[in-house]
Amino acid sequence: MARNIQSLERAAAMLRLLAGGERRLGLSDIASSLGLAKGTAHGILRTLQQEGFVEQDEASGRYQLGAELLRLGTTYLDVHELRARALVWTDDLARSSGESVHLGVLHQQGVLIVHHVFRPDDSRQVLEIGAMQPLHSTALGKVLSAYDPVAHSEALDTERKPFTDRTICGHDDFEHLLDVTRARGYAADVEETWEGVASIAAPIHDRRRMPVGAVGITGAVERLRRDGELRPELIAAVRDCARAVSRDLGAGRF
């Protein structure tokens, strides 16, 4: 009978521990929970971190699951309820808006892209599933920060660095922006993260009316704006898409 490889068993147990416990765990917590010496646990964590399966928070030194699990987990993505419910609606949004569509969820201190629909033209594009976006400057991130208390805390606790001269970084200004986002039901990013690029996003809620993600479109500023303002038909299309996905998740009418 073939023997199991002990190091792989320990790594699997470590991933299960991080998946089922608190959002972040320290080295001592992980080692004691699995009955491992700290040196052994640290070696496994270091290997998992190098492969992207585990990530370490620089400020606290604690560990959590890494985004690489989502990049590899295409089967998981196929059955993930949020993505499954959003497939048809995001395709429709890409067709009606003519822009690329992203579906994002909170992960660590940022937005993890779990679904991406290409802009419906012949231009060369790169699939961004598994990519991370900042909470404070992107439309997806602002929506999550405005509606999800955990994302809100993460956005406030994280350094809000400027990506362009339009990025809003100050605490009071950022809080005001989130108030505006909640009041109008969508968020915008007009060259706050990338020069020449604009985004519009709206929140998705589940059957408990809890925020579970955000959906948005991204494209060139000149296409998303008209006469210096975001095109209202695009805002309406994004909000309609978010409401449709929310309804399919059992949230009812918003």
C-alpha positions in Angstrom: 0.0 0.0 0.0 1.4 3.4 -1.0 2.4 5.7 1.8 1.0 9.3 1.9 3.5 12.1 1.6 3.5 13.7 5.0 4.5 17.2 3.9 1.6 17.3 1.4 -0.8 16.1 4.1 0.4 18.9 6.4 0.1 21.5 3.6 -3.5 20.4 2.9 -4.4 20.5 6.6 -2.9 24.0 6.7 -5.0 25.2 3.8 -8.2 23.7 5.4 -7.4 25.4 8.6 -7.0 28.8 6.9 -10.2 28.2 4.9 -12.3 27.3 7.9 -11.0 29.6 10.7 -10.6 33.3 11.2 -9.7 35.5 8.3 -6.0 35.5 9.3 -4.0 33.2 11.6 -0.6 33.7 13.1 2.3 31.2 12.9 1.9 30.1 16.5 -1.9 29.6 16.0 -1.3 27.5 12.9 1.5 25.4 14.4 -0.4 24.7 17.7 -3.6 23.8 15.9 -1.9 21.3 13.7 0.5 20.0 16.3 3.6 21.1 14.4 6.8 22.7 15.4 7.0 26.4 14.5 10.0 25.8 12.2 8.1 23.0 10.3 4.9 25.1 10.0 6.9 28.1 8.8 8.7 26.1 6.1 5.4 24.8 4.8 3.8 28.3 4.9 6.8 29.8 3.1 6.5 27.3 0.3 2.7 27.8 0.0 3.3 31.6 0.0 5.9 31.3 -2.8 3.3 29.4 -4.8 0.6 31.9 -4.2 -1.6 29.6 -2.2 -1.0 31.5 1.1 -0.5 35.2 1.6 1.0 37.0 4.6 -0.3 40.4 5.9 2.7 42.7 6.1 1.4 44.6 9.1 0.3 41.8 11.3 2.4 38.9 10.0 -0.7 36.7 9.9 -1.5 34.3 7.1 -4.6 33.8 4.9 -5.5 32.0 1.7 -4.0 33.3 -1.5 -5.6 34.3 -4.8 -3.7 31.5 -6.6 -6.3 29.0 -5.3 -8.9 30.9 -7.4 -6.7 31.0 -10.4 -6.4 27.2 -10.3 -9.9 26.5 -9.1 -11.8 26.9 -12.4 -14.1 24.1 -11.3 -14.9 26.0 -8.1 -15.6 29.1 -10.2 -18.0 27.2 -12.4 -20.1 26.2 -9.4 -19.6 29.3 -7.4 -23.2 30.6 -7.0 -22.4 34.3 -7.5 -20.5 33.7 -10.7 -23.0 31.2 -12.0 -25.9 33.6 -11.4 -24.0 36.4 -13.0 -22.9 34.7 -16.2 -25.9 35.6 -18.4 -26.4 39.1 -17.0 -22.7 40.0 -17.4 -22.7 38.8 -21.0 -25.8 41.0 -21.6 -24.1 44.0 -20.0 -21.0 43.6 -22.1 -23.1 43.5 -25.3 -25.3 46.4 -24.3 -22.5 48.7 -23.1 -19.8 47.6 -25.5 -17.3 47.5 -22.6 -15.6 44.8 -20.6 -17.3 43.6 -17.5 -15.8 42.6 -14.2 -17.3 40.7 -11.2 -15.4 41.3 -8.0 -15.5 40.1 -4.4 -13.6 41.2 -1.2 -10.4 39.3 -0.7 -7.8 40.3 1.8 -7.5 44.1 1.5 -8.6 44.4 -2.1 -11.0 43.2 -4.8 -10.5 39.8 -6.4 -11.8 39.5 -9.9 -13.8 36.2 -10.2 -15.4 36.8 -13.6 -14.4 38.8 -16.6 -16.3 39.3 -19.9 -14.3 40.8 -22.7 -15.3 43.9 -24.5 -17.2 42.7 -27.6 -14.9 43.9 -30.3 -11.8 42.6 -32.0 -9.2 44.3 -29.8 -6.6 42.2 -28.0 -7.5 41.7 -24.3 -6.1 39.9 -21.4 -8.2 37.7 -19.1 -8.1 39.2 -15.6 -9.8 36.5 -13.5 -7.7 36.2 -10.3 -6.4 39.7 -10.6 -6.5 42.0 -7.6 -7.7 45.6 -7.6 -7.5 48.2 -4.8 -10.5 49.0 -2.6 -10.1 52.8 -2.4 -9.7 53.8 -6.0 -11.6 51.4 -8.2 -15.3 51.5 -8.8 -15.7 47.8 -7.7 -13.6 48.6 -4.5 -15.6 51.6 -3.6 -18.9 49.7 -3.9 -17.6 47.0 -1.7 -16.3 49.5 0.8 -19.6 51.4 0.8 -21.8 48.4 1.4 -19.7 45.7 3.1 -18.6 46.6 6.7 -15.6 44.3 6.5 -14.5 45.9 3.2 -15.0 49.3 4.7 -12.7 48.4 7.6 -10.1 47.0 5.3 -10.2 50.1 3.1 -9.7 52.4 6.1 -7.0 50.2 7.7 -5.0 49.9 4.4 -2.7 52.6 3.1 -4.7 54.5 0.4 -1.9 55.4 -1.9 -2.4 57.6 -4.9 -2.2 56.0 -8.4 -3.0 59.2 -10.2 -3.4 62.8 -9.2 -7.2 62.1 -9.1 -7.1 59.3 -6.5 -9.0 60.2 -3.3 -6.8 59.1 -0.3 -7.8 61.3 2.6 -9.9 59.7 5.4 -12.7 62.3 5.4 -12.8 62.6 1.6 -13.0 58.9 1.2 -15.8 58.5 3.8 -17.7 61.2 1.9 -17.2 59.4 -1.3 -18.7 56.2 0.2 -21.7 58.2 1.5 -22.2 59.5 -2.1 -21.9 55.9 -3.4 -24.6 54.6 -1.0 -26.9 57.5 -1.8 -26.8 57.0 -5.6 -26.4 53.2 -5.7 -23.2 53.0 -7.8 -19.5 54.0 -7.7 -17.3 55.5 -10.4 -13.6 55.6 -11.1 -12.6 58.2 -13.6 -8.8 58.0 -14.0 -8.3 57.4 -10.3 -6.5 54.1 -10.8 -5.4 54.2 -14.4 -4.9 57.2 -16.7 -7.4 57.3 -19.5 -9.6 54.6 -18.0 -13.0 54.9 -16.3 -15.2 52.4 -14.5 -18.8 52.2 -13.2 -19.9 49.5 -10.6 -22.9 48.6 -8.5 -23.4 46.2 -5.5 -24.8 42.7 -5.6 -26.8 41.4 -2.6 -27.8 37.9 -1.6 -31.1 36.5 -0.2 -30.2 38.0 3.2 -29.7 41.4 1.5 -26.1 41.2 2.4 -23.5 42.6 0.0 -21.6 39.7 -1.7 -19.9 41.3 -4.6 -19.9 44.1 -7.2 -20.2 44.2 -10.9 -19.0 46.9 -13.2 -17.8 48.0 -16.6 -14.4 49.4 -17.5 -13.3 51.3 -20.6 -11.7 54.4 -22.1 -12.8 57.6 -20.5 -13.9 59.0 -23.9 -16.3 56.1 -24.3 -17.8 56.1 -20.8 -18.3 59.9 -20.6 -20.2 62.4 -22.7 -19.8 66.1 -22.3 -17.6 65.5 -19.2 -20.2 63.3 -17.4 -20.6 59.6 -17.2 -23.2 58.4 -19.7 -26.5 57.8 -17.7 -27.5 54.9 -19.9 -24.3 53.1 -18.9 -24.9 53.8 -15.2 -28.5 52.4 -15.6 -27.2 49.3 -17.4 -24.7 48.5 -14.7 -27.3 49.0 -11.9 -29.8 46.9 -13.8 -27.3 44.1 -14.1 -26.5 44.2 -10.4 -30.2 44.1 -9.5 -30.8 41.2 -11.9 -28.0 39.2 -10.3 -29.2 40.1 -6.8 -32.7 38.9 -7.7 -31.3 35.6 -9.0 -29.5 35.2 -5.6 -32.9 35.7 -3.9 -32.5 39.3 -2.8 -35.8 40.4 -4.2 -36.3 44.0 -5.6 -33.9 46.8 -4.8 
